[in-house]
């Protein structure tokens, strides 16, 4: 009878995983986290649950910035005039 001994004893923190998903880590640290995720079923599940949540937040922030930009352009248009 063989017993599976888990080789991975330590995991990246949730904050580190979130930064990895957001692309905020340095290249070397991102590679290390990606390699860990590739080998760790626990972190694969955590990444799979965090990614859609982070994507939704990012999308909402992007939409808000677009709305702000559109409003700024409307205001700017009110002040633009060709004076001859």
C-alpha positions, 0 to 999 in steps of 0.5 A: 500500500502506497501513501501519498505524501503531499510535497507542497507544504506552503502556499501563497497567501490569498493577497499574493494570488490576487496580485498574481491574477491582477498581473501586479507581481514582478516577472520572477515572482509571477513565475514562481506563483504560476509554477506553484499553482500548476502543481497545487490543486488547492491553489488551482481551486482558489485561483479559479474562484478568485479570477471571476471575482477579480475580473468583475471588479476590474470590469466595473472599474473600467466601466466607471472610468469610461463613464467618467471620460464620457461625462468629461468629454460632454463638459469639454464640448460645452466649453469648446467654440471656434471664435473667429 
